[in-house]
Every structure is written in structure tokens, then in C-alpha cells.
Amino acid sequence: MKKKMEKLLISACLIGSDVKYDGGNNRLPSDVLNKLKEKYELVSFCPEVGGGLSIPRNPSEQRGSKVFMDDGREVTNEFLSGARKALTICQNQGIRIALLKERSPSCGVHQIYDGNFNHNKIDGQGVTAELLIKNGIKCFSEEEIDTIL
């Protein structure tokens, strides 16, 4: 009998889904995706889209505990809703590990942009990464992929 593979929550943009704010993606190289698929059952999710934001949409950044689009519209509730949905997926499917897009206001594991829309990065976590980590889900960015392979 085949051993059941561990599930891995992965940012949908990393598997090539066109869910980024600009309608694009951050697809990982095929060889990396294939290695992940050999080791894990991939469960893809985009918390921003899951929280009700459109594709395309204005870019967003965190300012303190709130999230704003570059036009000044606050979208904190949408980001929190998407984060809660990601956590529910993990809890319902027994997912203990996530691979998330670094610097995203949702998924940044170690860094996010500073909220001024000037490309300055700061240490911090996106809304989803922070919630998952607080609930015991181990989160890694695509820049740490060797850690989980």
C-alpha cells in the first residue's frame, strides 16, 4: 500500500495560477514543482482572492496591523478573511506546513513591503503567514524551498 503523502499548503501564484494583483503569477521552475509534487500533496490557495479581492487589483501593502491598496482603500478585512480561510483549509486537511510567497502582504514569511509603495522591504510577516504561524503551521518562503525538499 502506498504511503499517504503529507499535504503542503502552497501560494497559488507559486504553482502558476494567475492570481497576483497584476493578473500574473510567480510560478516556480518546473523541476522544483516536480520535486515538491514527489514529496507532498500540494494544496494551492491564494488568500487575497479567497478573501474576495479581484484579479487584477491594485497592489496592497501593510501599514502596522492594517492593509491598504495604493489608492488608499483599506482592505484589512479581505486579507483577514483570506487568512482565516487558509487556516481553515490547513485545519480541515491536517496540513502542518506551508510554502508561501515572500514579501506578499498576505504570505510574506520574513519580509513585507513597508506600506509606502516605494519598494522598501522590512522584516515582518504577511497577514496569512502570521495567522498560520500563530496556529502552529510551519511556514517557509519560496526562497527557503531547499529546507522542505
C-alpha positions in Angstrom: 0.0 0.0 0.0 1.3 3.5 -1.0 2.2 5.7 1.9 -0.1 8.8 2.2 1.9 11.9 1.3 2.0 14.9 3.6 0.0 17.8 2.4 1.6 21.2 1.7 -0.3 24.5 1.5 1.3 26.5 -1.3 0.6 30.0 -2.5 -1.4 29.6 -5.7 0.9 32.0 -7.6 3.8 29.7 -7.0 2.2 26.9 -8.9 1.4 29.2 -11.8 -2.1 30.4 -11.1 -2.6 33.9 -12.4 -3.8 35.4 -9.1 -1.2 38.2 -8.5 -2.5 41.7 -8.2 -1.4 42.4 -11.8 -3.0 39.2 -13.1 0.3 37.3 -13.4 2.0 34.6 -11.3 5.2 33.7 -9.6 5.5 30.2 -11.0 8.3 28.1 -9.6 10.6 26.4 -12.1 9.1 23.1 -13.3 11.9 21.0 -11.8 11.2 22.5 -8.4 7.5 22.0 -8.7 8.0 18.4 -9.8 10.3 17.8 -6.7 7.6 19.2 -4.5 4.9 17.0 -6.1 7.1 14.0 -5.5 7.3 14.7 -1.7 3.9 16.5 -1.0 0.3 16.6 -2.0 0.1 20.3 -3.0 -3.0 22.3 -1.8 -2.9 25.7 -3.5 -4.6 28.7 -2.2 -4.5 32.5 -2.7 -5.6 34.3 0.5 -6.2 37.6 -1.3 -8.5 36.1 -3.9 -10.0 33.8 -1.2 -10.7 37.0 0.8 -12.8 38.4 -2.0 -10.3 40.6 -3.9 -10.4 40.7 -7.7 -7.8 39.8 -10.3 -6.4 42.2 -11.3 -6.4 44.5 -8.3 -4.4 47.4 -7.0 -1.2 46.5 -5.2 -1.6 46.3 -1.4 0.9 46.8 1.5 0.7 46.6 5.2 0.9 49.6 7.4 1.0 48.5 11.0 -1.8 46.0 11.5 -3.8 47.3 8.6 -3.6 46.6 4.8 -4.1 49.3 2.2 -4.2 49.4 -1.6 -2.0 52.0 -3.3 -5.2 54.1 -3.9 -5.7 54.4 -0.1 -8.5 51.9 0.2 -8.3 49.8 3.3 -8.5 46.0 2.6 -7.6 44.6 6.0 -10.9 42.7 6.3 -10.4 41.0 3.0 -6.9 40.0 4.0 -8.1 38.7 7.4 -10.9 36.7 5.7 -8.4 35.1 3.3 -6.0 34.3 6.2 -8.8 32.6 8.1 -9.8 30.6 5.1 -6.2 29.4 4.7 -6.1 28.4 8.3 -9.4 26.5 8.0 -8.0 24.6 5.0 -5.0 23.6 7.0 -7.0 22.6 10.0 -9.6 20.6 7.9 -6.9 18.8 5.9 -4.3 18.2 8.5 -1.8 20.5 6.8 1.2 21.3 9.1 3.5 23.1 6.6 3.1 25.9 4.1 5.2 27.3 1.3 4.3 31.0 0.8 5.3 33.9 -1.4 7.9 36.1 0.3 7.2 39.9 0.6 3.5 39.4 -0.1 1.2 41.4 2.3 -0.6 38.1 2.8 2.1 35.5 2.5 5.4 37.1 3.4 7.2 34.8 5.9 10.2 37.0 6.8 9.8 40.3 4.8 7.0 42.5 3.6 6.9 46.0 1.9 6.8 48.9 4.3 3.4 50.3 3.4 4.7 53.3 1.5 4.6 51.7 -2.0 8.2 52.7 -2.6 9.7 49.1 -2.9 11.3 49.3 0.6 11.3 45.9 2.3 11.1 45.5 6.1 11.2 42.5 8.4 7.7 41.3 9.0 5.0 38.7 8.2 2.0 38.9 5.9 -1.5 38.6 7.4 -1.8 34.9 6.4 1.7 33.8 7.3 1.3 35.4 10.8 -2.0 33.6 11.4 -0.7 30.3 10.2 2.4 30.5 12.3 0.4 31.6 15.4 -1.6 28.4 14.9 1.4 26.0 14.6 1.7 25.8 10.9 5.4 25.9 9.8 5.7 28.5 7.1 8.6 28.7 4.6 9.1 31.2 1.7 9.9 30.1 -1.8 13.5 31.3 -1.0 13.8 28.5 1.5 12.5 25.7 -0.7 15.6 23.6 -0.1 14.6 23.4 3.6 11.5 21.4 2.8 12.7 19.3 -0.2 
